[in-house]
Amino acid sequence: MKFSEVIGQEDAEKRLMQLVEENRVPHAMLFTGPEGCGKMAVALAFASYMLNNSPLLDNWGHPDLHFTYPTIKLPKMGSDHQPVSDDFAKEWHHLLTQGPYFSMNQWMNEMEAANQQSIITAAESDDIARKLSLKSSQGGYKVSLIWLPERMNIAAANKLLKLLEEPPHMTLFILVSEEPEKLLETIRSRTQRFDIKKIDTPAIERALIEKRGIDEDAAHRIARVANGNWNKALEELDSGNENKQFLDMFIMLMRLSYLRNIHDLKKWSEAVSGFGREKQKRMITYFIHMVRENFIYNFQNPELNYMTQEEENFSKNFARFINEANVIDITELLNKALRDISQNANAKIVFFDIALNMIVLLIRK
C-alpha cells in the first residue's frame, strides 16, 4: 500500500518521510487520532514503505510484517487457550483486503462475535516476542503493527513494555490507538506519538466522487455529515447501516419518555439489552452525539450541525426538548451508562435507568 491510496493526510506523510530522510525513525511509534481519520491507513502505508513496498505486501503476506489485534474466545477453544491474532489470521486478512479503513464493529462482525468483548491477551505478547526474535527474511526491518493496543490486558501490556524497553534488532513497532490515554503511561513514554488529524471535508468529498462515483451534491452533504470520518462517510452510502437502527432506538426512547409510557420503555430496555456489549456501547455513543446535535440545532446555524437528512427531519420537532436546563444532565446520564456497560453492568438495569431518568429530564425547561 502506498501513501497515494491514503485519503488526505499529506501532512502526516510529510512528517514521516522527513524522519526517514533524516535517519530518525524511532523504534516505537504511536499513531493516534479520531475514528475514521485513516491512522491505520497511514500506518499500513508507512509499514509498506519501511519494507520497501515489496510485492509481498500486495496481499499483506509479507513475512516481516506481523499484525496484532484484539480477539475473542470462541466456544470451540479449550478452557486453557488464550486467543491470539493467528487464531483469526484468515478473518483479518479478509478484512484488510477490503481496504485500510475499517472499524471495531466491522472486525467484530468478521470474527462473528456475539456478546464478547475483544482483548489482546498475554499469550499474544509472547507470540510477538517469538516472531520478532527471528531474523528478518528480507534482510531489512521487521515491523510489528499493533491495532488498538489499549485493549491489551495488564499482563499483555507489561510483556509488551519489556519488548519496547529491549527491542530486537531492526524492529519497528507501530501502535495504532483510538484511546491512547488507556495505555500504560510507561508504554506511552517509550513511543513517539504521531497525532493524525481528522480528514478535511474537501478531501472526503473528492474521495467520494473519485473512488465511489458519487455526484457532487450528494458527496458534499455526506462529507459534511462525516465530519472527518471516512468510515462514517462509507456508512452513509449504505442505506442499511447500523446508525439508522440506532436512530430508530433513539426516537423510540425519546417519544416513549415524553409520553411517560413506562410499560413500553421497559420493553425498549429489554430489546436493546439483547444487543452485544460492543454494539450497546456504540449505540450509547450515538445517543450522546444526537443529544449534542439537537442542542446545537436550536441555534439555527447549519454550519454547526452534522446530521443526516433523516436525523435532521426528526430534530426539527424534537430539538426544542434538549435545552440549557437538561443537556448536561442527559449527557452525564448517557456517559455514566457507557461506563457501566463497559464494566459489564446488568444491561437491562442500565437501559431501564436511562429510560426512567429521561422521563424527568425531558420536561425540564
C-alpha positions, -999 to 999 in steps of 0.1 A, spaced: 0 0 0 13 34 -9 6 69 6 -12 78 -26 -40 54 -15 -45 73 18 -73 98 18 -59 132 28 -32 132 55 -5 147 33 10 164 64 13 131 81 31 116 51 55 146 50 64 143 87 71 106 84 92 109 52 112 136 69 121 112 97 132 86 72 153 112 53 170 124 85 175 88 97 155 95 128 128 68 126 121 57 163 118 20 171 83 25 186 57 48 172 22 56 185 -3 67 158 -34 83 173 -64 103 161 -102 103 159 -121 74 145 -121 72 107 -92 96 102 -71 70 85 -45 63 111 -45 26 102 -42 35 65 -12 58 73 4 31 95 0 5 67 14 29 41 44 37 63 50 0 72 49 -8 35 74 20 28 98 7 55 95 -28 39 105 -13 5 69 -16 -9 77 -53 -16 53 -71 -39 47 -95 -10 26 -67 6 1 -68 -22 -19 -94 -3 -4 -85 32 15 -117 32 50 -102 39 69 -125 64 84 -95 82 51 -77 88 34 -90 120 -1 -79 129 -16 -78 164 -53 -70 170 -80 -77 196 -96 -111 195 -123 -131 212 -126 -165 227 -147 -189 206 -167 -217 222 -146 -243 204 -114 -231 221 -102 -250 250 -106 -236 286 -68 -231 289 -64 -215 255 -57 -178 253 -68 -164 219 -40 -149 198 -41 -130 165 -30 -161 145 -63 -177 155 -81 -152 133 -55 -146 106 -79 -156 78 -106 -132 90 -80 -104 95 -66 -109 60 -101 -108 45 -108 -75 63 -75 -59 52 -81 -69 16 -114 -49 17 -94 -18 24 -74 0 51 -105 18 66 -125 -2 90 -140 -1 125 -141 -23 155 -177 -31 146 -166 -45 112 -138 -65 129 -163 -80 154 -186 -90 126 -157 -105 107 -149 -127 138 -186 -135 142 -186 -122 177 -217 -123 198 -216 -106 232 -179 -110 238 -156 -81 244 -124 -83 224 -90 -80 240 -53 -87 234 -40 -114 257 -7 -121 274 -3 -151 250 -3 -126 222 26 -107 237 45 -139 239 37 -146 203 51 -111 193 83 -118 212 87 -151 195 82 -138 160 104 -108 164 132 -130 178 136 -145 143 159 -129 117 144 -107 90 136 -128 60 144 -100 36 174 -86 55 157 -53 65 132 -42 91 108 -64 110 75 -45 116 51 -52 144 18 -34 138 -5 -34 168 -41 -23 162 -59 -9 193 -32 -17 219 -54 -1 246 -73 -34 245 -43 -53 260 -50 -68 294 -25 -59 321 -4 -90 316 -1 -84 279 7 -47 284 36 -55 308 51 -80 284 49 -55 256 66 -29 277 95 -52 282 98 -56 244 97 -19 239 124 -14 266 147 -40 249 136 -41 212 150 -68 189 175 -55 163 160 -37 133 125 -39 147 98 -12 142 68 -11 165 37 8 151 9 11 176 -24 24 162 -46 36 190 -81 51 193 -78 58 231 -41 63 239 -50 75 274 -59 39 283 -24 27 276 1 23 304 20 56 309 52 36 307 43 23 272 33 58 260 66 72 273 85 47 252 68 55 219 70 86 197 34 99 193 20 110 160 -14 126 161 -33 121 129 -59 148 123 -94 141 110 -97 142 73 -107 176 59 -141 178 43 -129 186 8 -107 155 8 -136 133 18 -158 149 -9 -131 143 -36 -127 107 -25 -164 101 -26 -166 114 -62 -134 98 -74 -134 65 -56 -172 59 -52 -186 77 -82 -210 99 -61 -224 130 -77 -211 164 -63 -242 174 -43 -245 141 -25 -208 139 -19 -209 174 -4 -236 165 21 -221 131 30 -187 147 35 -203 173 58 -220 147 79 -189 125 80 -170 154 98 -136 140 91 -145 103 95 -142 83 63 -158 52 80 -189 73 86 -189 86 50 -190 50 39 -218 42 63 -239 69 48 -236 52 15 -252 21 30 -289 25 34 -290 -3 59 -262 10 82 -262 5 119 -268 41 127 -302 40 111 -311 14 137 -297 35 165 -317 65 152 -349 44 155 -339 34 190 -332 70 199 -365 82 185 -384 55 203 -367 62 236 -375 100 234 -411 95 223 -419 69 250 -402 90 276 -422 121 266 -454 100 268 -442 86 301 -450 51 288 -432 31 314 -446 -2 301 -432 2 266 -400 18 280 -394 -15 298 -399 -34 266 -374 -10 249 -348 -15 276 -352 -53 272 -348 -51 234 -316 -31 235 -301 -51 263 -301 -80 238 -275 -62 217 -239 -73 223 -218 -52 247 -198 -36 219 -230 -27 200 -246 -13 232 -215 10 236 -217 22 201 -254 29 205 -249 50 236 -221 69 219 -246 76 191 -272 88 216 -246 112 230 -239 125 195 -276 130 189 -281 149 221 -253 173 212 -266 178 176 -302 185 188 -289 210 214 -268 228 187 -298 227 162 -316 252 184 -291 278 175 -302 276 138 -267 276 124 -265 248 98 -226 250 97 -225 238 133 -247 207 127 -235 173 114 -267 152 108 -281 131 81 -313 142 64 -332 116 83 -317 128 116 -325 164 108 -361 156 99 -366 142 134 -347 170 151 -369 198 135 -396 190 160 -376 173 188 -346 197 193 -365 221 215 -367 194 242 -329 194 245 -320 227 262 -298 245 287 -318 231 316 -312 194 307 -284 189 281 -257 185 307 -276 161 329 -287 140 299 -252 138 286 -239 128 320 -266 101 323 -255 86 290 -218 88 298 -224 70 331 -244 43 312 -215 40 288 -190 34 317 -214 9 334 -218 -11 302 -181 -11 297 -177 -26 332 -202 -54 325 -231 -40 345 -265 -56 340 -277 -41 307 -314 -43 314 -310 -23 346 -287 3 329 -311 9 300 -342 10 321 -324 35 343 -318 57 313 -355 54 303 -368 64 338 -344 93 341 -352 105 306 -389 109 316 -379 135 342 -351 152 322 -371 158 290 -397 180 308 -371 204 321 -372 239 306 
